[in-house]
Amino acid sequence: MTSIKKKLSASLEDYLEAIYNLTRDFKVARSRDIARSLQVSRASVTGALKLLYSKGLVNYKPYGFVTLTEQGGKEAKAVAGRHTIIESFFVNVLGVQQQAAEQAACRAEHALGPVVISKLLNFTEFSEKYSKKGADIAAEFQKFCRAKGV
């Protein structure tokens, strides 16, 4: 865990992830796009960008485009990776609907440590491996849940 990671709040991680997703799709991010993505005010975005800039994670000037620094890109990629692993587990193993999984993954990615996330990833891979051998653990679990009415 980096020293920057320890200093980033869940909210700042969300901003990094939003910038990462926007810059991946459009090469740069604008504060209004970040605000829309996170459903926050532009004033909130400005405050967060100033903090991220002070930590050396974004390139930012008022009224300009936002990009990630090298370190910011590494941090953002890690946050996005955790999100993807958790969301995949919720959808593919637990059978949670995509939208609910997306929202839950946003909350869980900040709370779950690297050991738990690693175990989720390993279980997902394990489940996929055995489904190819005819023992679809995830499908059986989802069937079990449906039978219980959940």
Buried (B, 14 or more C-beta within 10 A) or exposed (E): EEEBEEEBEEBBBBBBBBBBBBBBEEEBBBBEBBBBBBEBEEEBBBBBBEBBBEBEBBBBEEEEBBBBBEBBBBBBBBBBBBBEBBBBBBBBBEBBEEEEBBBBBBEBBBEBEEEEBEEBBEBBEEBBEEBEEEEBBBBEBBEEEEEEEE
